[in-house]
Amino acid sequence: MPAVIVDCAIYRDGHRTDGPADLSDALAQARAEGDAFLWLGLHEATPEEFARVSGEFGLHPLAVEDALTAHQRPKLEVYDDSLFLVLKPVAYDPRSDAVTTGELMVFIGDSFVVTVRHGEGAALAAVRRRLEAEPEVLRHGPTSVMYAVSDAVVDHYIEVAGELQVDLEELEADVFAPDGGDGGPGTRAAGQGTPTAARIYNFKRQVLEFRRATGPLGAPMTRLAGAGVPFVHEHAQPFFRDVNDHLLHANEQVEGLDRLLSDILSAHLAQMGVRQNDDMRKISAWAAMAAVPTMVAGIYGMNFKHMPELKYVWAYPAVIAFMTVVVFGLHRQFKRRGWL
């Protein structure tokens, strides 16, 4: 168990205290004191390791299965002896411009909190230190831990959304650059050599991964912000309402990113169509200019015996001059119309 236990402590009247090393004794002591609770933090526990924890705390088998599977949507489940919350923390890698998600499960019940973390992100050490510095919040019992963990995850949503917004602005600048973002000097190092449409599509996939974490969490936070949820402190509703407000803000940012990406993709496709039309006009203009001398030269290339122009000395330079004047006139006309 020491390999998977990140931290374990008893909190009494909002302050951390030393307790027994054995989980059963620690939980019994917390329940006996009334105003104390045990907070156990686990990281990627195996089924065998988690079986002991679930047996000690009386966790529901379905919740235990969800905690071990680690492929759950954000949700809130109420069982007879515990409350089970699933969160999906997000992490952002600026080097690869990639959004990754982890999983964080929170069990609260009679004088205990169990947090189970999967993935490298969403470490709870900072959350624990922040709570230990605010004993007035910790006095609300296990509910305070659920609130602090949810608040930290949602606040990080807003930070990641801000970083994605910066990337989106850079992508937008590349798309509307004179070269359309395909290899010009404004192209970011991470996107050099990648077609603009592919970059936009990859960005949309990152935003979709983000939405899978933020969107489904709205219903659990709304439920926690209301009354009548077991194991939730009666004075905790304002705290969860604050978390829900931050979550709504994060969801609005994600929705805005998705809409802007769709608009940028449409604008890029329209630019591609305009460029293709410009290319076709240029090709048509040059073909038209080449057609005139080709036609005249083709006529004079035929070996007819009776061609009146062959009897005049000035006929050859006159034909060359005629072709030059016609081509020059076509070039000027096409230039005036913006075809060249």
C-alpha positions in Angstrom: 0.0 0.0 0.0 2.7 2.6 0.6 3.5 2.6 -3.1 0.0 3.9 -4.0 -0.8 6.0 -0.9 0.2 9.5 -1.7 -0.9 10.9 1.7 -3.0 10.0 4.6 -4.0 12.2 7.6 -6.6 12.9 10.1 -8.1 16.4 10.2 -9.6 17.6 13.5 -11.4 20.9 13.8 -9.7 22.1 10.6 -6.2 21.1 11.5 -4.0 18.2 10.5 -3.1 15.8 13.2 -1.1 12.6 13.5 -3.0 9.4 13.6 -2.5 5.6 13.6 -0.7 4.1 10.7 -3.4 1.4 10.2 -6.3 2.5 8.1 -8.9 0.7 10.3 -7.6 2.4 13.5 -7.3 5.8 11.8 -10.9 5.6 10.5 -12.2 4.4 13.9 -10.4 7.2 15.7 -11.8 9.9 13.3 -15.3 8.5 13.7 -15.0 8.3 17.5 -14.0 12.0 17.8 -17.0 13.2 15.8 -15.4 16.5 14.5 -12.6 14.7 12.6 -12.2 13.0 9.3 -9.6 10.9 7.5 -8.3 11.9 4.1 -6.6 9.1 2.1 -5.0 9.9 -1.2 -4.3 7.1 -3.7 -2.5 7.1 -7.1 -3.3 4.4 -9.7 -4.1 1.7 -7.2 -4.3 -1.9 -8.5 -7.5 -3.9 -7.9 -5.8 -5.9 -5.1 -4.6 -2.7 -3.4 -7.9 -0.9 -3.7 -9.8 -4.0 -2.4 -8.4 -3.4 1.1 -9.4 0.3 1.0 -12.9 -0.4 -0.3 -13.3 -3.0 2.5 -12.1 -0.7 5.2 -14.3 2.2 4.1 -17.3 0.2 2.9 -17.3 1.7 -0.7 -19.9 0.5 -3.1 -18.7 -2.2 -5.6 -20.0 -0.2 -8.6 -18.1 2.9 -7.5 -15.0 0.8 -6.9 -15.3 -0.7 -10.4 -15.6 2.8 -11.9 -12.6 4.0 -9.9 -10.4 1.2 -11.1 -11.6 1.3 -14.8 -10.6 5.0 -15.1 -12.5 5.6 -18.3 -15.5 7.5 -16.9 -17.4 10.6 -17.8 -17.6 13.3 -15.0 -20.6 12.3 -12.9 -21.9 12.2 -9.3 -23.3 9.0 -7.8 -25.1 8.7 -4.4 -24.8 5.4 -2.6 -26.0 4.4 0.8 -22.7 4.8 2.6 -20.8 7.2 0.4 -20.9 9.9 -2.3 -18.9 9.3 -5.5 -17.7 12.2 -7.8 -15.7 11.7 -11.0 -13.7 14.6 -12.4 -11.5 14.8 -15.5 -8.5 17.2 -15.0 -6.9 18.5 -18.1 -3.2 19.2 -18.9 -1.8 21.3 -21.7 1.6 20.7 -23.3 2.7 23.9 -25.0 5.5 22.1 -26.9 3.1 19.8 -28.8 -0.1 22.0 -28.4 -1.9 19.0 -27.1 -4.6 18.7 -24.4 -4.6 15.5 -22.3 -7.0 14.4 -19.7 -6.6 12.4 -16.5 -9.2 11.1 -14.1 -9.8 12.0 -10.4 -12.3 10.2 -8.2 -13.5 11.5 -4.9 -15.3 9.3 -2.3 -16.8 11.0 0.8 -18.7 9.3 3.5 -19.0 9.1 7.3 -15.8 10.8 8.5 -13.6 9.9 5.5 -12.5 11.2 2.1 -10.7 8.9 -0.4 -9.3 10.5 -3.6 -8.1 8.2 -6.4 -6.0 9.8 -9.1 -5.1 8.3 -12.6 -2.5 9.9 -14.8 0.4 12.2 -14.2 -1.6 15.4 -14.0 -3.9 16.8 -11.3 -1.6 16.2 -8.3 -3.5 17.1 -5.1 -0.5 18.1 -3.0 -1.1 21.8 -3.7 -4.9 21.4 -2.9 -4.1 19.7 0.4 -1.6 22.4 1.4 -4.1 25.1 0.5 -6.8 23.5 2.6 -4.5 23.0 5.5 -3.8 26.8 5.4 -7.6 27.4 5.6 -8.8 25.6 8.7 -12.2 27.5 8.6 -12.9 25.6 5.3 -11.6 22.3 6.6 -14.0 22.5 9.5 -16.8 21.7 7.0 -15.5 18.1 7.0 -15.2 15.8 4.0 -17.3 18.2 1.9 -14.5 20.8 2.0 -12.1 18.4 0.3 -14.6 17.6 -2.5 -15.1 21.4 -2.9 -11.4 22.2 -3.0 -10.6 19.4 -5.4 -13.5 20.5 -7.7 -12.5 24.1 -7.5 -8.8 23.3 -8.4 -9.8 21.2 -11.4 -12.3 23.8 -12.7 -9.9 26.7 -12.2 -7.3 24.8 -14.2 -9.9 24.5 -17.0 -10.0 28.2 -17.3 -6.2 28.4 -17.4 -6.0 25.8 -20.2 -8.8 27.6 -22.1 -6.7 30.8 -21.9 -3.7 29.0 -23.3 -5.8 27.5 -26.1 -7.1 31.0 -26.8 -3.6 32.3 -27.3 -2.8 29.4 -29.7 -6.1 30.1 -31.6 -5.1 33.7 -32.1 -1.7 32.6 -33.5 -3.4 30.1 -35.8 -5.9 32.8 -36.9 -3.1 35.1 -37.7 -1.4 32.4 -39.8 -4.5 31.6 -41.7 -5.2 35.2 -42.7 -1.5 35.8 -43.5 -0.8 36.6 -47.2 0.4 33.0 -47.8 -2.6 31.5 -45.9 -0.4 30.0 -43.2 1.1 27.3 -45.4 4.8 27.7 -44.8 5.2 31.4 -44.6 7.3 33.3 -42.0 4.3 33.6 -39.7 3.9 29.9 -39.3 4.6 28.5 -35.8 7.4 26.1 -35.3 5.0 23.4 -34.2 3.0 23.8 -37.4 5.7 24.2 -40.0 5.3 21.8 -42.9 1.7 20.9 -41.8 -1.2 22.0 -44.1 -3.4 24.7 -42.6 -6.6 22.6 -42.8 -4.9 19.8 -40.9 -3.7 22.2 -38.2 -7.2 23.5 -37.8 -8.6 20.0 -37.6 -6.1 18.9 -35.0 -6.9 22.0 -33.0 -10.6 21.0 -33.1 -9.7 17.6 -31.8 -8.0 19.2 -28.8 -11.0 21.3 -28.1 -13.3 18.3 -28.4 -11.1 16.5 -25.9 -11.4 19.5 -23.6 -15.2 19.6 -24.0 -15.5 16.0 -22.9 -14.0 17.0 -19.6 -15.9 20.2 -19.0 -19.3 19.6 -20.5 -20.6 16.6 -18.5 -19.4 18.2 -15.2 -22.2 20.8 -15.3 -24.9 18.4 -14.0 -22.9 17.2 -10.9 -21.9 20.7 -9.9 -25.5 22.0 -10.2 -26.6 19.1 -8.1 -24.0 19.7 -5.4 -24.9 23.4 -5.4 -28.5 22.5 -4.5 -29.8 21.1 -1.3 -30.6 17.5 -0.3 -27.4 15.7 -1.4 -26.3 13.2 1.3 -22.9 13.6 3.0 -22.7 17.3 1.8 -22.4 19.9 4.6 -25.4 22.1 4.8 -23.4 25.3 4.4 -21.4 24.0 1.4 -23.9 25.1 -1.3 -22.5 28.6 -1.8 -19.0 27.1 -2.4 -20.3 24.7 -5.0 -22.3 27.5 -6.7 -19.0 29.4 -7.0 -17.4 26.3 -8.7 -20.4 26.0 -10.9 -20.1 29.6 -12.0 -16.4 29.1 -12.9 -17.4 25.9 -14.8 -20.0 27.8 -16.8 -17.3 30.3 -17.7 -15.0 27.6 -18.8 -17.7 25.9 -20.9 -18.4 29.3 -22.6 -14.8 29.6 -23.4 -14.7 26.1 -24.9 -17.8 26.8 -26.9 -16.3 30.1 -28.2 -13.1 28.2 -29.2 -15.1 25.7 -31.1 -17.2 28.3 -33.0 -14.1 30.3 -33.9 -12.3 27.2 -35.2 -15.3 26.4 -37.4 -15.3 30.0 -38.7 -11.6 29.9 -39.3 -11.9 26.7 -41.2 -14.7 28.1 -43.4 -12.6 31.2 -44.0 -9.6 29.1 -44.9 -11.6 27.0 -47.4 -13.0 30.2 -48.9 -9.5 31.6 -49.3 -8.5 28.4 -51.0 -11.3 28.8 -53.4 -10.4 32.4 -54.2 -6.8 31.4 -54.7 -7.8 28.6 -57.1 -10.0 31.1 -59.0 -7.0 33.5 -59.2 -4.8 30.7 -60.5 -7.3 29.7 -63.1 -7.7 33.2 -64.3 -3.9 33.6 -64.6 -3.6 30.3 -66.5 -6.5 31.3 -68.8 -4.9 34.7 -69.4 -1.5 33.3 -70.3 -3.2 30.6 -72.5 -5.2 33.3 -74.3 -2.0 35.3 -75.0 -0.2 32.2 -76.2 -3.1 31.2 -78.5 -2.8 34.3 -80.8 0.8 33.8 -81.9 0.2 30.1 -82.0 -2.7 30.5 -84.4 -0.9 33.0 -86.7 2.3 30.9 -86.7 0.3 27.8 -87.4 -1.3 29.4 -90.4 2.0 30.5 -91.8 3.5 27.1 -91.1 1.2 25.5 -93.7 2.9 24.9 -97.0 0.4 26.5 -99.4 1.8 27.6 -102.7 -0.5 30.6 -103.2 0.0 32.8 -100.1 0.0 36.5 -101.1 2.1 37.6 -98.1 5.0 35.5 -99.3 5.6 37.9 -102.2 6.2 41.0 -100.0 9.5 41.6 -98.2 7.8 43.3 -95.3 5.3 40.5 -94.7 7.3 38.5 -92.2 8.2 41.5 -89.8 4.6 42.7 -90.2 3.2 39.4 -89.0 5.7 39.3 -86.1 4.7 42.9 -85.2 1.0 42.0 -85.4 1.4 39.1 -83.0 3.4 41.3 -80.6 0.8 44.0 -80.6 -2.0 41.6 -80.0 -0.2 39.8 -77.1 0.7 43.2 -75.6 -2.9 44.4 -75.8 -4.2 41.2 -74.2 -1.6 41.4 -71.4 -2.6 45.0 -70.7 -6.3 44.2 -70.7 -5.8 41.2 -68.4 -3.6 43.3 -66.1 -6.2 46.0 -65.9 -8.9 43.5 -64.9 -6.6 42.0 -62.2 -6.2 38.6 -63.9 -2.4 38.9 -63.9 
